[in-house]
Amino acid sequence: MNGASRDEALNLAKRFQKAISGIVLDTGPITASIGISGRTGHLGPSQSELLIRADRALYQAKAAGKSRAVID
C-alpha cells in the first residue's frame, strides 16, 4: 500500500477481514489475522526488516485472538 497511512492500512485490513468473514466452509467461517509494517519515504527499514516486522505483528495478532490486525 504505497503511500498509505497507518490508519488507511489498518482500515483496509479490517475491510479484508470483514469481506472474508462471510465465507463459511464446512469447518466454519474463515478468519484472518494480519500483520502490518511500514516506513515513511525511502528512509527507514529495509524490505527484509519490514517483512520481519510484519511477521512479528502477525504473530502478535494471532496471539490476541482470531480476526485481528496489528501494526508494528
N, C-alpha and C positions, 0 to 999 in steps of 0.2 A: 504494500500500500504506500507507494512512494508519495511523499508529501502529506500524508495523513497525520493528524494529531493523535495523541494518546486516546482522547475521548472518541474520536472517529473510529479508531482501530477497535476499541472496546465495544462500541455500538455495532460495528459490523460483525464482530464475534457473537454478540448477543442475537443479532438477526439470523446469523447462520444457525446458532443453536435452536432458535425458535422454529426455523424452517425444517430442520431435520427431526425435531421432536414430534412432528406429525406423522413420521414414518414409523409404522408398527410392524414388527416381524412376529413370527410365531413365538419367539422368546421374549417379546415385549418391545417397548418403544426404544428407539435409538437415542443415545445421548452423546454429547461431545464435550470434552474438556479441551481448553485451548490455552496455549502459552504464547504470549506476545512480547516481543522485544523490539527496540528501535534505536535510532540515532538521529541527531539533528545535522543536516547537511552532510558534507563529505568527511567531517571530522568525527572522531569517536571510535567505537569498537570496530574491529574488522568483521567481515562477513562470518568468519568462523566463530568469533566471540559472540556475535549476535545469535547464531544458531545454538550455541551453548547456553546463552541466557534464556532464549525462548524455550529450550528443552527443560531448563530448570524451572521456568514459570509453568510449563505444562505439568510437571510433577507436583508443583505446589497446588495447581488447580485440581489435579486428581486427588490429592490428599484432603482437600477441602470438601470433597463430595462430587456427585455427578453434576454434569452440565455447568461447569464453572469456567470462567475466563480470568486469567491472571496476567498482569503486565509486570515485567521485570525492568 
